Amino acid sequence: MSNFLRCLRGGETPSATIVDAKKAAAIVLDAEKAIGEKAAIENDANSDLV
């Protein structure tokens, strides 16, 4: 959180990249799918988001 705040103030570059964000989004979408299907699913490292 402190890195985020320093970035907002203009004193630092974000430690997370857009690739990190895309991977996180893919994990969240897979988790939502697993919950909806009530089953375990594999995270697809080659998904459109990654």
N, C-alpha and C positions, 0 to 999 in steps of 0.2 A: 504494500500500500504506500509505503514511503517513497518508493521509486516513482509510482504514479503521480504522487503529489509534487515531487521535484520536477517531473516532466511538465506538469501543468504550469509550474512557475517558470519554466524555460531553462532550468539549470541542468537538465539531464536528458539523455536519450532513453527511450523505453527499453527495458531489458527483454521484453517479449516482442517477438516479431509477428508479422502477418501470418507466417506459416504456423507459428504457435497457436494463434487465434483460430485458424482454420482447423487445426487438429483438435482443439478444445471443442469447437462447434460440432465436429463430427462425432466426438465422444458423447456429447449431450444428446444429439439426435439419435444415436444408437441406444443410449440409455432410455430415452422416451419410447423408442420402438420396442425395446425389451419389456418395459413396463406395460405398454399397450397389449403386447402379445402374451404377457405373463410367461416369458421364456427367455432363456439366455441366448444371446446372439454374439457373433464375433464382430469385433471392430474391423472394418475394411480399410486397411491402410492405403488402398488405392481408390478410395471414394472420390467423388467429384470435388469435395471440399479440400482434400489434402493435396 
